[in-house]
Amino acid sequence: MAYVNIVTILAVLQFIVFGFKVGSARERFGVKAPATAGNETFERYFRVQQNTLEQLVAFLPGIYLFGHYWNPLWAAGLGVVYLIGREMYSMGYVKDPAKRGAGFGVSALPVVVLLGGALIGAIRAAIT
């Protein structure tokens, strides 16, 4: 499970970096706290961070449960795909929100696989 732990830490660090980018954009574009609107580019950074938080809620239990019931190396590999997808999503969304789709898909698909595999693994464990 060491690889799962490493990818988990990287996912949380990625989220923190997105938060720092929001703070930097807030200052650069003059959006005073607690406002979350007022400059379109700032709002893009903010949405990247918020959407990543929304994804983390599903990703974190998914990666651990998939790793527990199936294979930690496969779970970590899917987690790396998630991380790449989140970075693609961030770059695409900040550049042009219409270009966020590929990154969203690349990060959402591993989450679905992780959660689906975890559910199947838990059901198998419960009935055997």
N, C-alpha and C positions, 0 to 999 in steps of 0.2 A: 504493500500500500504506500510505500515511500514515493513512488511516482505520482500517485493520486494526490498525496499531500503537497508535493512540489507544484503540481498544476493548480491545485486549490489556492496555494499562496500566490502564485502568479496571477490568478484570476482576481483575487482581492487587491493585489498591488496594481493591476491594470485599472480596476475601478477607482482606486485612490489617485492614480495619475490622471484619469478623466476628471476627477474632482479638482485637482490642481489646475487643470486646463480651464475649468469653469471659473475658478477664482481669478486666474490670469485674464480671461476674457471679460469678466465682470469689471476688473480694473481698467483694462484697455478700452472698453467701449462705454465706460461710465455708467454702468448699471448698479445703482446703490442697493445694498441689502435692505430689506428682504425682497425687493422686486425680482421677478423672474422673467420679466418682459421689458421691452423698450429698445432692444437692438436685435435685429434678425440673426446676426452672426453669433452673438452671445446666446440667443435662444437655441441655436443649433448645438452649441457645446453643452448647454444645459440638458437638452433632450437626449443627447448621447449618454450623458451620465445617468439620467433617470431611466432610460430604457435598459441600460446595462444593469442597474440595480434591479429592475423588474426581471431581467433574465437570470440574475444571480440567485434569486429566490428559488427558481426551479433547477438551475444548474448544480448548485452545491449539494442538495440531497441526492440528486440524480447521479452525480459522479461517485459519491461514496457508496450508495446502495448498489449501483451497477458493479463497482469494484468488489464489493462484499459478496454478492451473489454470483458473479460471473468471473471476470478476469480484470485485476487491477491495471495491467498493462494496456488492455483495450480501453478501459475507462479513461486512463491518462491520455491515450492517443486521441480519443474523442474530445477530451478536454483541450488538447492542443489545437484541434480544429476549431473548437469554440473560441479560443483566444484569438486565433487568426481572423475568424469571422468578425469578432468584436472590433478588431483594429480596422478591418475593411469597412465595417459599418461606420466607425468614427470618421475615417478619412472621407468616405463618400458623403456622409450626411453633412459634415462641415462644409465641404466643397459645394454640394448641391443636394438638398434633401431628396430629390428625385433619384439620386444615385445610391441610395442607402439599401436598396432591395437585395443586391447580391450579398453584401455583408450580413444583412439580417438573416438571409437564408442559410448562409454558411455557419452562422452561430446558432440558429434555432434548430436546425436539423440534428446536430449532436445532442442537444438537450432533449429532444423528443425520443431519440434512440436510447439515451441514458435512462430516462424515466420509464419508457416502455420496457426496457430490459430489466430495470429494477422491479417493476411491478410483476413481470412474469417470474422473475427469480423469487420474489416474496411469496407469490401464490404457490409456486412449486414447493417452496420450503414449508408452507403452511399445510399442504395436503399430503406430504410424505412423512 
